[in-house]
Amino acid sequence: MMAPDDDLDLLAAEYALGVLDLAERRETEARRRNEPALDAAITRWERRLAPLAEALPPVAPPENLWPRIESALPAPPIVVDLVDVLRQRARRWKAAALVGGALAAGLALALGLSEMGRLGQPQNFVAVLQQDANSPAFVVSVDLASRELTVRPIDAVAPSGKSYELWMINDSLGRPRSLGVIEKADFTQNDRLRAYPPEIVKTSLYAITVEPAGGSPTGKPTSAPVFAGKLIQARP
Amino acid sequence: MICGRTLFDAEAAMDGSEDLKAFLAGAARGDRAAFASLYRATSPKLYGAVLRILNDRALATDILQEVYVKIWSHAARFDPARASPLAWMNAIARNRALDEVRKRRTVSVDADSEDRHLAAPDIDPLGGRARNEELRRLLSCLDGLDPERRRIVVQAYCHGLSRDELAARFSHPVATIKTWLRRSLLQLRECLGE
């Protein structure tokens, strides 16, 4: 008996089984990014078939593969290190009551970026979102090659019952574009920047607003930004 | 034997899911030691899966490198509510290998694999010996398919064969293969009852 959604589920099954040709695979992957139902169906089929994969015989990879992988690992530590540095600095500023703006944002960035420069890769960009020089709140980093966006909170907790939401603001886009709600986790990652060309990604202003829990219900910011910043390339 | 392996071995390999979750969580925090443990625990499994599809050790090694770099970068996205760690990593590995093999398309379909243990599989479910419930259920459902259709499904999965390649290997028109695959998948879904 064919249910109405059988076409979608069968496509998911054929994708997970691995019998689609290249064009069909590309099309399915493109749809998958926009259709949660298809994505869920593929995941279900991958899970259904996974016991078969686990029953297949293992084959030891070449000994020299691990060193190759290890040296190829991009560094999420980039972000971790920068965030750690800024957190330490935020604590120190508070402790020393240096609230007069003596430490410019540029200095915070220079310190953060020199830390990152040791590990950085040319396609990595970073922005420190802040209210003023002494209150860095979030670090946004972008791998321009994959357009992967990572947001890490430094010293910010959303008011109770509210969510922080990240926006990209660029004249050529018209209205601000949501890059997602900041999760209450150590970091938030997504690939929403894939929808935008690199030039837009590099030149936009990144801003955080306080929204109702779960994010703006309208798709537009409902309040003024509380933190903002622009991307800077992290040069090795 | 499934693709050359007994179920008894398979079960032993399925333990340690909790360890893998912990390693993945470590990798998500940038812990390279945890990621090294993850690699040691899973790379023979993923290498086998990728090699079986690509049938070329040097290429499979390059692809597996990309796969692990992706696992490292995406570790934070792993959601234990949606998939087991191995199922999640296996999907990343299979999808990368399938993209590669579809792009190349000169990989011979009917030549023997370079390794005997990668050779064309058949299924002998040995149902009574499978203690792992998920595997036993899947095998028992596969066992309910017509034998030739079961071989088509299993070979498609193990070797990443397209419908065209299955048609050539099993000497049936592509349209027949497509219909059989879809019916087999529906039958599997019904049998698995999910």
Contacts between the chains, C-beta under 8 A, distances in Angstrom:
chain1	res1	chain2	res2	distance
A	6	B	186	7.3
A	9	B	189	7.3
A	10	B	182	5.4
A	10	B	185	6.3
A	10	B	186	7.2
A	13	B	182	7.9
A	13	B	185	4.2
A	13	B	189	7.2
A	14	B	181	6.8
A	14	B	182	7.5
A	14	B	185	7.2
A	16	B	91	7.7
A	17	B	153	7.0
A	17	B	156	5.4
A	17	B	157	5.6
A	17	B	181	7.2
A	17	B	185	6.9
A	18	B	53	7.6
A	18	B	94	6.4
A	18	B	98	5.1
A	18	B	156	6.1
A	18	B	157	6.2
A	18	B	160	4.6
A	18	B	161	7.6
A	19	B	156	5.0
A	19	B	161	6.9
A	19	B	162	5.8
A	19	B	163	5.3
A	19	B	166	7.0
A	19	B	181	6.0
A	20	B	162	7.2
A	21	B	102	6.2
A	21	B	162	5.4
A	21	B	163	7.5
A	21	B	164	7.3
A	22	B	99	7.3
A	22	B	102	3.9
A	22	B	103	6.2
A	22	B	105	8.0
A	25	B	98	6.8
A	25	B	99	6.6
A	25	B	102	6.4
A	43	B	82	5.4
A	43	B	83	6.2
A	43	B	91	8.0
A	44	B	194	6.9
A	46	B	83	6.7
A	46	B	87	5.9
A	46	B	90	7.6
A	46	B	91	4.6
A	47	B	82	7.8
A	47	B	83	5.6
A	47	B	84	7.5
A	47	B	87	5.4
A	48	B	138	7.1
A	48	B	188	7.2
A	48	B	189	7.5
A	48	B	192	5.8
A	48	B	194	6.8
A	49	B	138	7.4
A	49	B	157	6.2
A	50	B	83	7.6
A	50	B	84	6.8
A	50	B	86	6.9
A	50	B	87	3.7
A	50	B	90	6.1
A	50	B	91	7.9
A	50	B	134	7.9
A	51	B	132	7.0
A	51	B	134	4.6
A	51	B	135	4.0
A	51	B	137	7.9
A	51	B	138	4.7
A	51	B	139	7.9
A	52	B	2	6.9
A	52	B	135	7.8
A	52	B	138	6.1
A	52	B	154	7.2
A	52	B	157	5.8
A	52	B	158	7.7
A	53	B	45	7.7
A	53	B	49	5.9
A	53	B	86	7.6
A	53	B	87	7.5
A	53	B	90	4.7
A	53	B	94	7.4
A	53	B	157	7.6
A	54	B	10	6.2
A	54	B	13	6.3
A	54	B	14	5.4
A	54	B	45	7.2
A	54	B	86	5.9
A	54	B	90	7.6
A	54	B	135	7.0
A	55	B	2	4.8
A	55	B	3	7.6
A	55	B	5	6.1
A	55	B	7	6.6
A	55	B	10	3.8
A	55	B	135	5.8
A	56	B	2	6.8
A	56	B	3	4.8
A	56	B	4	8.0
A	56	B	5	6.2
A	56	B	10	8.0
A	56	B	45	7.6
A	56	B	48	5.6
A	56	B	49	6.3
A	56	B	52	6.9
A	56	B	158	6.5
A	57	B	3	6.3
A	57	B	4	5.0
A	57	B	5	4.0
A	57	B	9	7.5
A	57	B	48	5.8
A	57	B	117	5.5
A	57	B	118	8.0
A	58	B	13	6.9
A	58	B	44	3.4
A	58	B	45	5.0
A	58	B	47	7.3
A	58	B	48	4.8
A	59	B	44	6.0
A	59	B	47	5.1
A	59	B	48	4.1
A	59	B	51	5.5
A	59	B	115	7.4
A	59	B	117	7.5
A	59	B	118	7.5
A	60	B	43	7.9
A	60	B	44	5.2
A	60	B	47	7.1
A	61	B	43	5.1
A	61	B	44	6.8
A	61	B	47	4.0
A	61	B	61	6.3
A	61	B	64	6.0
A	62	B	57	7.6
A	62	B	61	5.6
A	65	B	43	7.3
A	65	B	61	5.7
A	65	B	64	6.5
A	65	B	65	6.4
A	66	B	36	7.1
A	66	B	39	5.9
A	66	B	43	7.7
A	68	B	65	5.5
A	69	B	39	6.8
A	69	B	65	5.3
A	69	B	68	4.7
A	69	B	69	6.5
A	70	B	32	7.1
A	70	B	36	7.5
A	72	B	65	6.3
A	72	B	69	5.3
A	73	B	32	7.2
A	73	B	35	7.6
A	73	B	69	6.2
A	73	B	72	5.3
A	74	B	69	7.1
A	74	B	72	7.6
A	74	B	73	6.1
A	75	B	30	7.4
A	76	B	29	8.0
A	76	B	30	4.4
A	76	B	72	7.8
A	76	B	73	7.3
A	77	B	30	4.6
A	80	B	29	7.6
A	80	B	30	5.2
A	146	B	73	7.6
A	148	B	73	7.0
A	186	B	29	7.3
A	187	B	76	6.7
A	189	B	76	5.4
A	189	B	77	6.5
